[in-house]
Amino acid sequence: MNSHVATNYLRTKVLTATPEQLQMMLYDGAIRFCEQARAALNENNWEQSYSLISRVQKIITEMNCSLHHDVHPDLCGKLAALYNYAYRKLIEANIDHKIEALDDALTVLRYQRDTWAMLLDQMGKQKAANIASKLDLPAPSKRMEASISIQG
């Protein structure tokens, strides 16, 4: 794919995403860069691993700064602690070239991403149920049920 096309696609995707989708993109990007940094560490490519880990640190910093402590201080405090832990592990991985420290950060990011995915799924189901409850649809009749057949 042409890099110009890919850049335009990504720009459009980001500009049209909901805040929830943007958060998911941040998790996906952080995990992808972490996995690439892991491969670079395995190859003793310190420059590339440094660059990739730095990108993950920037993403974590963005997620940490976007927390609204005034809305839900307890939850934000716990998330901030997780982000700070992952950030410290990334520093350790960068300085000492420790794959184990990188894996610890990656575990936190994957867990948070999976949790976020479950939350988005639950929110989608709630939204669909709310919309469905507002629709004025007739109840199924015997005639409708008789016309529906399942072919095997």
N, C-alpha and C positions, 0 to 999 in steps of 0.2 A: 504494500500500500504506500502511496506517495506520502511523505512526511507532512506535507502541507495539508493534505486531505485529513490525515490523522489528527493533526493539530486543530483544524477547524472542527472536526467531529468532537474532540475532547472539550473544546471551548464551548460548543453548543450544549453538550451534555452537562457541563458544570453550570452554565448560565440558566438552564431550564430545570435543574434539579431542585427538589424540595430540600429543606434543611436536614431532614432525616436521611435522604439519599446522599447528600454531601458528606454527612458523618460516615456513612457506609463506604463512600469512596476514599475517605481518609484512612479508615481501617484497612481497606484493600490495598491502597498504595503503601502504607507502612509495612504491611505483611510482605508484599511483593519485594520492596527494597530490602527488608530484613533477610529474606530468603536469598536474594542476590548477594548481599553482604556476606552471608554464611558461605556461599560458594567461593567468593573472593578470598575469605579467610582461609578456606581449605586449600586454596591455590597459593597461599602466602602473597597475595596481591594486596599489599597494605594500602596503597594509594586508592585503589578502587573500593576496598572495604571501608576506608575512612569516608570517602565521598558518599557511599550508600548509607552508612550508619548516620552520617550527618543529615541526610535527607529524612531518615526516620525520626531523628531527634527534632527536626523542624516540624514535622507533622504532629508529634506528641506535644510539642510546645503549643502549637495551634489549638489542639484539642483541649489542653489544659487551660489555656487563656479564654476559651469560649464557654467555659463552665459558668453558670449563673448561680453563684453562691447565695445570692439574695432570694432566689426562688425556692431552692431546696438545699439548704446548707449541709445537711447530714449526707445526702447522696453525693453532692459535689465534693465534699471532703473525702469521701471514700474513693471516688473516681480520681481525684487529684493525687491521693496516696498511691493508687495503682499506676498512674501515669508517671509519677516521680520515681517509683521503684523501677519501672521499665527504662526510664531515662538514665538512671544511675547504672543499670546493667549495661546499657548501650555505651556509656562512658567507659566502663570496665572492659567491655569487648573491644573498644577502640584503642584504649591505651595498652592493655595487656594481650591483645589479640586472642582473647578467650572465646571460643565458640560456645562454651557452656553458658557464659553470661549472655551472649546473643540469643541463645535458645531460651533462656529465662524470660527475656524481653518478648521474644516471639510467642511464648506460651501465653503471656498476659494479653498481647494484642489479639491472638486467635480467640481466646476466651471472650474478650470484650466484643469482638466482631460477631461471634456466634450468639452472644447475648443480645446484641443489637439486632441481628437478623430475626431472632425470635420475637423481639419487641415489635419490629416492623410488621411481621406476619400477624401478630395479635392485633395491632392497630388496624391493619387492613381488613381483618375479619370483623372487627367492631364497626368500622366505617361501613362495610358492606351490609352488615346486619341493621345498622341505623337507617340506611337508605332503603333497604328492603322493607323495613317496618313502616315506612312512610308511603310505600306504593299501594295503590288501591287496586289490587288484583282479585279477580273472582276466585272463589274456592274451586278446586277441581271437581268436575261433575263425573257421573258414571260414563257419560258419552265420551268425555275427554280421556278418561282412563281406558276405555275400551279401544280407542283409536291409537293408543300408544302400545307398541309391541316391541319386545326385545327379541331380536333374531340371534341365534347362537351359531 
